[in-house]
């Protein structure tokens, strides 16, 4: 009964603070706010911090300012954080005009030696002989297709037929909704008969592109700036109950130590070249590349590079617990080739603190690995010691060539139903496979997957456990 009354009192206090906080937020025009519960403040009273917007910057500033107030709006502290500006540099050649690119593809169909008269041995290009072949060719095509396409007529076929040397061509209409390879570029569709009586189809493709042969121009495009400030989830285990699972704690005076200084968590990060910003695939050709040699780097298909780009992104190399005076209290390094944001969660029980860091990276075998790393924090020496690594899921090869199976390494299960699913970036599931609990390696075929990026997900008991991104080339 006493536990229930304490819980109700705590809920009432939180409701009162929330109501007061809502009023304060209205007074802070356009402020991005977070609340610091009183349990993590030295004076035992809740506080609030805010920045001007959710990105943590304003007026092109290189710093992110976070201000902390008590609930009477009295200023307590102000902090500045590094703002990182990812960007992309592109170099392109100016256009001096345009050029029309044309490509003709042929597809053999059948041989008509028993349908059309042979070319005369005396004069292979005699007009009478070619006209006879032309008439026979038109009649054969009409009789073969008049029931399939009632709109064709002998008159139209004759009008659209011409002779080029010893080859006869009938130009056919390009019908909407019909299946034609690379139809976006198709300008002429013909059936032909050559001198050897071989009949086939001819497709003529055309496109007009800028001629990129002028001077090189360099431009820089900045992405949305990001701050190196981190807001981890912190749980005071000793004070947990059935509904309190910890809070996202931006600042604290009491969680990491007992002095009056504020502590916070930040990323160790820098902006550096992260490779090409293009996702073009060297093993995949679309119609423009296959027909005309047009690629992301060769935009007029003349065989010379006329466009290139480099991406300079934010790379994280660690996390740190820092005191308000800038002193690093605890450090948590992560692999240099970490992909995306690392995350960290803290668990405190009396004087002991555990940290759980999660990050995705590529190991020495170039396998994509998602690691959960556990630390025990020694408050007396300010040392965070690794006590265990759990590599939840990895995949190899990555990227993978189309048709090459991907081998996923997964943790042993606990007799629960498990499966591996593959989804495209638009959320469509393209593959699923049930796996046994004692299986730790799964081979997934890729011959049915189009080139692109996919998300491979391990599911246990209907709940997604881990996932990783795989590129199919």
C-alpha positions as CSV (number, residue, x, y, z in Angstrom):
1,X,0.0,0.0,0.0
2,X,2.9,2.4,0.8
3,X,4.5,1.6,-2.6
4,X,1.2,2.5,-4.4
5,X,0.8,5.8,-2.5
6,X,4.4,6.7,-3.3
7,X,3.8,6.0,-7.0
8,X,0.7,8.1,-7.0
9,X,2.5,11.0,-5.4
10,X,5.3,10.7,-8.0
11,X,2.8,10.6,-10.8
12,X,1.0,13.7,-9.4
13,X,4.3,15.5,-9.2
14,X,5.2,14.6,-12.8
15,X,1.8,15.9,-14.0
16,X,2.3,19.2,-12.2
17,X,5.7,19.6,-13.6
18,X,4.4,18.7,-17.1
19,X,1.7,21.3,-16.9
20,X,4.2,23.9,-15.7
21,X,6.6,22.9,-18.5
22,X,3.9,23.3,-21.1
23,X,3.4,26.9,-20.0
24,X,7.1,27.6,-20.1
25,X,7.5,26.1,-23.6
26,X,4.9,28.6,-24.9
27,X,7.0,31.4,-23.5
28,X,10.1,30.0,-25.3
29,X,9.1,30.9,-28.9
30,X,10.3,28.2,-31.4
31,X,12.4,26.5,-28.7
32,X,13.4,22.9,-28.9
33,X,13.1,21.7,-25.3
34,X,14.0,18.7,-23.1
35,X,13.4,18.2,-19.4
36,X,15.9,17.1,-16.8
37,X,14.1,15.3,-13.9
38,X,14.9,16.5,-10.4
39,X,16.4,13.1,-9.6
40,X,19.3,14.0,-11.8
41,X,19.7,17.6,-10.4
42,X,21.8,18.4,-7.4
43,X,19.1,20.5,-5.8
44,X,16.5,17.8,-6.4
45,X,14.4,20.2,-8.6
46,X,13.6,19.6,-12.3
47,X,15.2,21.8,-15.0
48,X,14.6,22.5,-18.6
49,X,17.1,23.1,-21.5
50,X,16.4,24.4,-24.9
51,X,18.1,25.5,-28.2
52,X,16.6,27.7,-30.9
53,X,15.7,24.7,-33.2
54,X,16.0,21.0,-33.3
55,X,19.2,21.0,-35.4
56,X,20.9,22.9,-32.6
57,X,22.2,25.9,-34.6
58,X,21.0,29.3,-35.8
59,X,22.2,32.1,-38.1
60,X,24.9,29.9,-39.8
61,X,26.7,29.5,-36.4
62,X,29.5,26.9,-36.0
63,X,28.3,26.2,-32.5
64,X,25.3,24.7,-31.0
65,X,24.2,26.5,-27.8
66,X,22.2,24.7,-25.2
67,X,20.8,26.7,-22.3
68,X,19.6,25.2,-19.0
69,X,17.0,26.9,-16.8
70,X,15.2,26.0,-13.7
71,X,11.4,26.0,-13.8
72,X,11.3,29.7,-12.8
73,X,13.3,30.5,-16.0
74,X,16.4,31.4,-14.0
75,X,19.5,30.5,-16.1
76,X,21.7,27.8,-14.7
77,X,24.2,27.0,-17.4
78,X,25.0,27.5,-21.1
79,X,26.9,25.1,-23.3
80,X,28.3,25.3,-26.8
81,X,28.8,22.2,-29.0
82,X,30.5,21.7,-32.2
83,X,28.5,21.9,-35.4
84,X,29.6,19.6,-38.3
85,X,28.8,20.6,-41.8
86,X,28.7,17.6,-44.3
87,X,28.9,18.6,-47.9
88,X,29.3,17.3,-51.5
89,X,31.8,18.7,-54.0
90,X,30.9,18.2,-57.7
91,X,32.9,18.9,-60.8
92,X,31.2,19.0,-64.1
93,X,32.0,20.2,-67.7
94,X,29.8,22.9,-69.2
95,X,27.7,22.1,-72.2
96,X,28.4,23.7,-75.6
97,X,25.3,22.4,-77.3
98,X,23.5,19.1,-77.8
99,X,24.1,15.9,-79.7
100,X,21.8,13.2,-80.9
101,X,22.8,9.6,-80.0
102,X,21.4,6.7,-82.1
103,X,21.7,3.0,-81.7
104,X,20.2,0.1,-83.9
105,X,19.7,-3.4,-82.4
106,X,18.5,-6.4,-84.4
107,X,16.9,-9.6,-83.3
108,X,16.8,-12.7,-85.5
109,X,13.3,-14.3,-85.9
110,X,13.1,-17.0,-88.6
111,X,14.3,-18.0,-92.1
112,X,11.9,-17.6,-95.0
113,X,13.7,-19.6,-97.8
114,X,10.5,-21.5,-98.6
115,X,8.3,-18.4,-98.7
116,X,10.2,-15.8,-100.8
117,X,11.8,-16.2,-104.2
118,X,15.6,-16.4,-104.0
119,X,17.8,-13.6,-105.1
120,X,18.7,-14.0,-108.8
121,X,22.2,-15.3,-109.3
122,X,22.4,-13.3,-112.5
123,X,21.7,-9.9,-111.0
124,X,21.3,-9.9,-107.2
125,X,19.9,-6.4,-107.1
126,X,17.6,-6.6,-110.1
127,X,14.5,-4.5,-109.6
128,X,12.1,-7.3,-110.6
129,X,13.7,-9.8,-108.4
130,X,13.6,-7.5,-105.3
131,X,10.0,-6.5,-106.0
132,X,9.0,-10.1,-106.1
133,X,10.7,-10.8,-102.8
134,X,9.2,-7.7,-101.3
135,X,5.7,-8.7,-102.3
136,X,6.1,-12.2,-101.0
137,X,7.5,-10.8,-97.7
138,X,4.6,-8.5,-97.3
139,X,2.1,-11.2,-98.0
140,X,3.8,-13.6,-95.5
141,X,3.7,-11.0,-92.7
142,X,0.1,-10.1,-93.4
143,X,-1.1,-13.7,-93.4
144,X,0.8,-14.5,-90.3
145,X,-0.5,-11.5,-88.3
146,X,-3.9,-10.5,-89.7
147,X,-5.8,-12.4,-87.0
148,X,-3.5,-11.2,-84.2
149,X,-3.7,-7.6,-85.3
150,X,-6.9,-6.8,-87.2
151,X,-5.7,-3.2,-87.8
152,X,-2.9,-4.1,-90.3
153,X,-3.6,-4.1,-94.0
154,X,-1.7,-5.0,-97.2
155,X,-2.0,-1.4,-98.3
156,X,-0.3,0.0,-95.0
157,X,2.4,-2.7,-95.1
158,X,3.2,-1.9,-98.7
159,X,3.3,1.9,-98.0
160,X,5.7,1.4,-95.1
161,X,8.0,-1.0,-96.9
162,X,11.3,0.0,-98.5
163,X,14.3,-1.7,-99.9
164,X,17.9,-0.8,-98.9
165,X,20.4,-2.7,-101.1
166,X,19.4,-6.4,-100.7
167,X,17.5,-6.0,-97.5
168,X,13.8,-5.3,-97.3
169,X,12.3,-3.4,-94.4
170,X,8.7,-3.0,-93.2
171,X,8.2,-0.1,-90.7
172,X,5.7,-1.2,-88.0
173,X,3.7,1.1,-85.7
174,X,4.9,1.5,-82.1
175,X,1.8,0.7,-80.2
176,X,1.2,2.2,-76.7
177,X,1.5,-0.4,-74.0
178,X,3.3,-2.8,-76.3
179,X,6.4,-4.6,-75.1
180,X,9.6,-3.2,-76.7
181,X,13.1,-3.4,-75.1
182,X,14.2,0.0,-73.9
183,X,10.9,1.5,-75.0
184,X,11.7,4.9,-73.6
185,X,14.2,5.5,-76.4
186,X,12.6,3.6,-79.2
187,X,12.0,5.7,-82.3
188,X,11.6,3.1,-85.1
189,X,10.4,-0.5,-85.1
190,X,10.9,-2.6,-88.3
191,X,10.8,-6.2,-89.5
192,X,13.4,-7.0,-92.2
193,X,14.4,-9.7,-94.7
194,X,18.0,-9.9,-95.7
195,X,19.8,-11.5,-98.7
196,X,20.1,-14.8,-96.9
197,X,16.3,-15.0,-96.4
198,X,16.8,-14.4,-92.7
199,X,13.8,-12.5,-91.1
200,X,14.2,-10.5,-88.0
201,X,13.3,-7.3,-86.1
202,X,15.2,-4.0,-86.1
203,X,14.9,-1.5,-83.3
204,X,16.2,2.1,-83.7
205,X,16.8,4.1,-80.5
206,X,17.6,7.8,-80.2
207,X,18.1,10.4,-77.6
208,X,19.3,14.0,-77.4
209,X,21.8,14.9,-74.7
210,X,23.9,18.0,-73.9
211,X,27.4,17.9,-75.4
212,X,29.7,18.2,-72.3
213,X,33.0,19.5,-73.8
214,X,33.3,22.9,-72.2
215,X,35.3,24.1,-69.2
216,X,35.1,22.3,-65.8
217,X,33.0,24.0,-63.1
218,X,33.3,23.1,-59.4
219,X,30.4,23.6,-56.9
220,X,29.8,22.7,-53.3
221,X,26.4,21.7,-51.8
222,X,26.1,21.6,-48.0
223,X,23.8,19.1,-46.2
224,X,21.9,19.8,-43.0
225,X,24.5,20.6,-40.3
226,X,24.6,18.2,-37.3
227,X,25.8,18.6,-33.8
228,X,28.2,16.3,-31.9
229,X,25.9,16.5,-28.9
230,X,24.4,13.1,-27.9
231,X,21.3,12.5,-25.7
232,X,21.7,8.9,-24.3
233,X,19.1,6.9,-22.4
234,X,20.0,6.7,-18.8
235,X,18.5,4.4,-16.3
236,X,18.8,4.6,-12.5
237,X,18.2,0.9,-11.8
238,X,17.9,1.4,-8.0
239,X,15.0,3.7,-8.5
240,X,13.2,1.8,-11.3
241,X,9.7,0.5,-10.9
242,X,7.3,-1.3,-13.2
243,X,6.6,1.7,-15.5
244,X,9.9,3.7,-15.3
245,X,12.4,2.4,-17.9
246,X,14.8,5.3,-17.8
247,X,14.9,8.7,-19.5
248,X,16.8,10.3,-22.4
249,X,19.1,12.5,-20.3
250,X,20.8,15.5,-22.0
251,X,22.5,16.8,-18.9
252,X,22.9,15.6,-15.4
253,X,24.6,16.6,-12.1
254,X,24.2,13.3,-10.2
255,X,24.1,10.4,-12.6
256,X,27.8,10.0,-13.3
257,X,29.2,11.6,-10.1
258,X,28.1,13.6,-7.1
259,X,29.7,17.0,-7.7
260,X,27.7,20.0,-8.6
261,X,29.0,20.2,-12.2
262,X,26.9,19.2,-15.1
263,X,27.9,16.2,-17.3
264,X,26.8,15.3,-20.8
265,X,27.6,13.0,-23.6
266,X,29.1,14.0,-27.0
267,X,30.3,12.3,-30.1
268,X,33.9,12.4,-31.2
269,X,33.4,13.3,-34.8
270,X,34.9,14.9,-37.8
271,X,34.0,15.7,-41.4
272,X,36.1,13.8,-44.0
273,X,35.8,12.4,-47.4
274,X,33.5,9.4,-47.5
275,X,33.8,8.3,-51.1
276,X,31.7,9.1,-54.1
277,X,28.2,10.5,-53.4
278,X,26.8,8.6,-56.4
279,X,25.2,5.2,-55.9
280,X,25.9,4.2,-59.6
281,X,26.6,0.5,-59.9
282,X,29.5,-0.6,-62.1
283,X,27.8,-4.0,-62.7
284,X,24.4,-2.7,-63.7
285,X,23.5,-0.9,-67.0
286,X,20.3,0.9,-67.6
287,X,19.0,1.7,-71.1
288,X,20.9,5.0,-71.5
289,X,24.2,3.3,-70.6
290,X,23.6,0.1,-72.6
291,X,22.4,1.9,-75.8
292,X,24.4,5.1,-75.8
293,X,27.2,4.8,-73.2
294,X,25.7,7.5,-71.0
295,X,26.6,7.2,-67.3
296,X,26.7,9.4,-64.2
297,X,30.3,10.3,-65.0
298,X,30.0,10.4,-68.8
299,X,26.8,12.3,-69.4
300,X,27.1,12.6,-73.2
301,X,28.4,9.1,-73.9
302,X,31.6,10.1,-75.7
303,X,33.8,7.9,-73.5
304,X,35.3,10.8,-71.5
305,X,34.5,11.7,-67.9
306,X,32.6,15.0,-67.6
307,X,31.1,14.7,-64.1
308,X,32.5,13.6,-60.7
309,X,31.5,14.1,-57.1
310,X,33.0,13.5,-53.7
311,X,31.0,13.2,-50.5
312,X,32.4,14.7,-47.3
313,X,30.3,13.2,-44.4
314,X,30.4,13.1,-40.7
315,X,32.4,10.2,-39.3
316,X,32.1,9.1,-35.6
317,X,35.1,7.6,-33.9
318,X,33.8,7.5,-30.3
319,X,31.6,8.9,-27.5
320,X,32.6,10.7,-24.4
321,X,31.1,11.7,-21.1
322,X,32.3,15.2,-20.5
323,X,32.1,17.6,-17.5
324,X,30.9,21.2,-17.9
325,X,34.5,22.4,-17.8
326,X,35.4,20.2,-20.8
327,X,37.1,17.5,-18.9
328,X,36.6,14.0,-20.5
329,X,35.4,11.7,-17.7
330,X,34.8,8.5,-19.7
331,X,35.7,7.5,-23.3
332,X,34.0,4.9,-25.5
333,X,35.9,4.4,-28.8
334,X,34.1,2.9,-31.8
335,X,35.6,1.5,-35.1
336,X,36.9,4.1,-37.5
337,X,34.7,2.7,-40.3
338,X,31.5,2.8,-38.2
339,X,28.5,3.3,-40.5
340,X,25.8,5.7,-39.3
341,X,25.3,6.9,-35.8
342,X,26.5,4.9,-32.8
343,X,24.3,4.9,-29.7
344,X,25.0,4.4,-26.0
345,X,22.8,3.6,-23.0
346,X,23.8,3.9,-19.3
347,X,22.6,1.8,-16.4
348,X,23.3,3.0,-12.8
349,X,22.9,1.0,-9.7
350,X,24.1,2.8,-6.5
351,X,27.8,3.4,-7.2
352,X,28.1,1.1,-10.2
353,X,27.5,2.2,-13.8
354,X,27.3,-0.1,-16.9
355,X,27.3,1.3,-20.5
356,X,25.9,-0.5,-23.5
357,X,27.2,0.9,-26.9
358,X,25.8,-0.2,-30.3
359,X,27.4,0.4,-33.6
360,X,27.5,-1.0,-37.2
361,X,30.9,-1.5,-38.9
362,X,32.9,-3.6,-41.3
363,X,35.3,-6.1,-39.8
364,X,38.7,-7.3,-41.2
365,X,36.9,-9.7,-43.6
366,X,34.8,-6.8,-44.9
367,X,31.7,-8.3,-43.3
368,X,29.0,-5.9,-42.1
369,X,28.7,-6.4,-38.4
370,X,26.3,-4.9,-35.8
371,X,28.0,-5.0,-32.4
372,X,26.7,-4.4,-28.9
373,X,29.6,-3.6,-26.6
374,X,29.2,-3.6,-22.8
375,X,31.4,-1.5,-20.5
376,X,31.9,-1.5,-16.7
377,X,32.7,2.1,-15.5
378,X,35.1,2.5,-12.6
379,X,34.1,5.8,-11.0
380,X,37.3,6.0,-8.9
381,X,39.6,5.9,-11.9
382,X,37.3,7.2,-14.6
383,X,38.0,4.2,-16.8
384,X,35.4,2.4,-18.9
385,X,36.5,-1.2,-19.3
386,X,35.1,-3.5,-22.0
387,X,33.5,-6.6,-20.5
388,X,31.8,-8.2,-23.5
389,X,31.2,-7.8,-27.2
390,X,28.1,-9.3,-28.9
391,X,28.2,-9.4,-32.7
392,X,24.6,-9.8,-33.5
393,X,24.5,-10.1,-37.2
394,X,26.9,-9.9,-40.1
395,X,26.8,-10.5,-43.9
396,X,29.3,-11.3,-46.6
397,X,30.1,-10.4,-49.2
398,X,28.8,-6.8,-49.1
399,X,28.5,-5.4,-51.7
400,X,27.6,-8.6,-53.5
401,X,27.5,-9.3,-57.2
402,X,24.1,-10.2,-58.6
403,X,23.7,-14.0,-58.4
404,X,26.3,-14.5,-55.6
405,X,24.7,-15.9,-52.4
406,X,25.0,-13.8,-49.3
407,X,26.1,-15.7,-46.1
408,X,24.6,-14.2,-43.0
409,X,26.1,-15.0,-39.5
410,X,23.5,-14.7,-36.8
411,X,23.3,-15.5,-33.1
412,X,22.0,-18.9,-31.9
413,X,18.3,-18.7,-31.0
414,X,16.3,-19.8,-28.0
415,X,13.9,-22.2,-29.6
416,X,11.6,-19.4,-30.7
417,X,10.3,-19.3,-34.4
418,X,12.9,-17.4,-36.4
419,X,13.1,-16.1,-40.0
420,X,15.3,-13.9,-42.3
421,X,13.5,-11.5,-44.5
422,X,14.8,-9.2,-47.3
423,X,13.0,-5.9,-48.1
424,X,13.8,-3.2,-50.6
425,X,14.3,0.4,-49.5
426,X,10.6,1.1,-50.4
427,X,9.5,-1.4,-47.8
428,X,8.5,-4.3,-50.2
429,X,9.4,-7.7,-49.0
430,X,11.2,-9.6,-51.7
431,X,12.4,-12.7,-49.9
432,X,11.7,-14.6,-46.6
433,X,13.2,-17.8,-45.2
434,X,12.4,-19.7,-41.9
435,X,15.4,-20.8,-40.0
436,X,16.0,-23.2,-37.1
437,X,17.0,-21.9,-33.6
438,X,20.4,-23.8,-33.7
439,X,21.4,-22.2,-37.1
440,X,24.1,-19.6,-37.0
441,X,24.8,-19.2,-40.7
442,X,22.2,-18.7,-43.5
443,X,22.9,-18.6,-47.3
444,X,20.5,-16.2,-49.1
445,X,20.3,-16.3,-52.9
446,X,20.4,-13.1,-54.8
447,X,19.6,-14.1,-58.4
448,X,16.0,-12.9,-57.9
449,X,17.0,-9.5,-56.6
450,X,17.5,-6.5,-58.9
451,X,20.6,-4.4,-58.3
452,X,20.2,-2.0,-55.4
453,X,20.2,-1.7,-51.6
454,X,18.2,-4.1,-49.4
455,X,17.6,-4.5,-45.7
456,X,18.2,-8.0,-44.3
457,X,16.3,-8.6,-41.0
458,X,16.4,-11.3,-38.4
459,X,13.0,-11.9,-36.8
460,X,12.3,-13.9,-33.6
461,X,8.8,-14.6,-32.4
462,X,7.5,-12.1,-34.9
463,X,9.7,-9.3,-33.5
464,X,12.6,-7.8,-35.5
465,X,15.8,-8.4,-33.6
466,X,18.5,-7.0,-35.9
467,X,19.0,-5.8,-39.4
468,X,21.7,-4.8,-41.8
469,X,21.9,-3.1,-45.2
470,X,23.3,-5.1,-48.2
471,X,24.1,-3.7,-51.6
472,X,23.5,-6.0,-54.7
473,X,25.4,-5.0,-57.8
